[in-house]
């Protein structure tokens, strides 16, 4: 490629050209790369970016409207069907049926889990106390602080640097 | 982890592609390639080493955080210089600056401040007499460049330090090609006049 030489159009001055060409490139302080990269957002893993891109490409406005409509229609149909069935049934019978078929099993399961959890927690606490003695109470106090400290740490790490948005180059 | 063969010899476009894929080593390579050119431009524009480094950091952080918006059909170097020049011009519009000094800004009141605002020129192995002469004339040329209007200064630095073509400078500064040529012509005339006493 023939390069247009500005020296042909600018005032001819070899001395000026020599000193302009001798101007050095200057360097920032050592560690500049690290300081920059510490402030750059970490990109998402490639598989997450691909999944997000696939979802975004699938989720056209038309498809989103269709999906929302189908969800609303199925919810309405189910509600109407249940209401129709219940309206034809004696209220007392319906209530007894719901309690027997749904309420009792659910509540029994909840109670079982609470009992099991309590037994496990109690057994674990007893075992720890027997192992470490009264120091377990101090340890328990420290553990209670951990969630709060972890939340603060996660917030500080995840906080993104703010900056002005850069417009796409040459997008005029 | 994906391998990045020949990272240091890869083209800018390849490195940018890897950076967009999330490779931190590609980010580091882009910073390594352009930290000196960008910093040099900014230092000669704003004439404060600490400020120039802050602006250079901002330039790279903006560029790398917005790497997905970079359009590969354009040169990466033009893009990064555009961001850097805009940062310098934005800053210069907010304040008046003194003339450039190799010994430090004239408003420096402490030794530390004078050192922070002084230009550091690397030793190129010249004899003591050559070095002294080069430093004196170098100081004069830096002074003269510092007295140019920011638009002229950008053009001269991009042309003579970064060796960019007129077309590329026009892209970077978002100016017509004729305007770039005019600015360089006028800047050279002003520099020639400023350096007049030292040329004999």
HADDOCK unambig.tbl for C-alpha pairs under 7 A between the chains (distance, minus, plus):
assign (segid A and resid 10 and name CA) (segid B and resid 185 and name CA) 4.82 0.50 0.50
assign (segid A and resid 10 and name CA) (segid B and resid 188 and name CA) 6.96 0.50 0.50
assign (segid A and resid 11 and name CA) (segid B and resid 185 and name CA) 6.91 0.50 0.50
assign (segid A and resid 11 and name CA) (segid B and resid 189 and name CA) 6.79 0.50 0.50
assign (segid A and resid 16 and name CA) (segid B and resid 192 and name CA) 6.67 0.50 0.50
assign (segid A and resid 20 and name CA) (segid B and resid 160 and name CA) 5.98 0.50 0.50
assign (segid A and resid 21 and name CA) (segid B and resid 160 and name CA) 5.88 0.50 0.50
assign (segid A and resid 21 and name CA) (segid B and resid 161 and name CA) 6.44 0.50 0.50
assign (segid A and resid 23 and name CA) (segid B and resid 161 and name CA) 6.40 0.50 0.50
assign (segid A and resid 25 and name CA) (segid B and resid 36 and name CA) 6.06 0.50 0.50
assign (segid A and resid 25 and name CA) (segid B and resid 37 and name CA) 6.24 0.50 0.50
assign (segid A and resid 25 and name CA) (segid B and resid 40 and name CA) 5.51 0.50 0.50
assign (segid A and resid 26 and name CA) (segid B and resid 36 and name CA) 5.79 0.50 0.50
assign (segid A and resid 26 and name CA) (segid B and resid 39 and name CA) 6.76 0.50 0.50
assign (segid A and resid 26 and name CA) (segid B and resid 40 and name CA) 4.96 0.50 0.50
assign (segid A and resid 26 and name CA) (segid B and resid 121 and name CA) 7.00 0.50 0.50
assign (segid A and resid 27 and name CA) (segid B and resid 36 and name CA) 4.96 0.50 0.50
assign (segid A and resid 27 and name CA) (segid B and resid 39 and name CA) 6.52 0.50 0.50
assign (segid A and resid 27 and name CA) (segid B and resid 40 and name CA) 6.91 0.50 0.50
assign (segid A and resid 28 and name CA) (segid B and resid 36 and name CA) 6.99 0.50 0.50
assign (segid A and resid 28 and name CA) (segid B and resid 39 and name CA) 6.49 0.50 0.50
assign (segid A and resid 28 and name CA) (segid B and resid 53 and name CA) 6.30 0.50 0.50
assign (segid A and resid 33 and name CA) (segid B and resid 28 and name CA) 6.47 0.50 0.50
assign (segid A and resid 33 and name CA) (segid B and resid 31 and name CA) 6.15 0.50 0.50
assign (segid A and resid 33 and name CA) (segid B and resid 32 and name CA) 6.79 0.50 0.50
assign (segid A and resid 36 and name CA) (segid B and resid 57 and name CA) 5.62 0.50 0.50
assign (segid A and resid 36 and name CA) (segid B and resid 60 and name CA) 6.77 0.50 0.50
assign (segid A and resid 36 and name CA) (segid B and resid 61 and name CA) 6.21 0.50 0.50
assign (segid A and resid 39 and name CA) (segid B and resid 61 and name CA) 6.49 0.50 0.50
assign (segid A and resid 40 and name CA) (segid B and resid 61 and name CA) 5.57 0.50 0.50
assign (segid A and resid 40 and name CA) (segid B and resid 64 and name CA) 6.60 0.50 0.50
assign (segid A and resid 40 and name CA) (segid B and resid 65 and name CA) 6.01 0.50 0.50
assign (segid A and resid 41 and name CA) (segid B and resid 65 and name CA) 6.06 0.50 0.50
assign (segid A and resid 43 and name CA) (segid B and resid 22 and name CA) 5.16 0.50 0.50
assign (segid A and resid 46 and name CA) (segid B and resid 21 and name CA) 6.78 0.50 0.50
assign (segid A and resid 166 and name CA) (segid B and resid 62 and name CA) 6.62 0.50 0.50
assign (segid A and resid 166 and name CA) (segid B and resid 66 and name CA) 6.41 0.50 0.50
assign (segid A and resid 168 and name CA) (segid B and resid 69 and name CA) 5.19 0.50 0.50
assign (segid A and resid 168 and name CA) (segid B and resid 70 and name CA) 6.03 0.50 0.50
assign (segid A and resid 169 and name CA) (segid B and resid 70 and name CA) 6.15 0.50 0.50
assign (segid A and resid 169 and name CA) (segid B and resid 71 and name CA) 6.60 0.50 0.50
assign (segid A and resid 169 and name CA) (segid B and resid 79 and name CA) 6.55 0.50 0.50
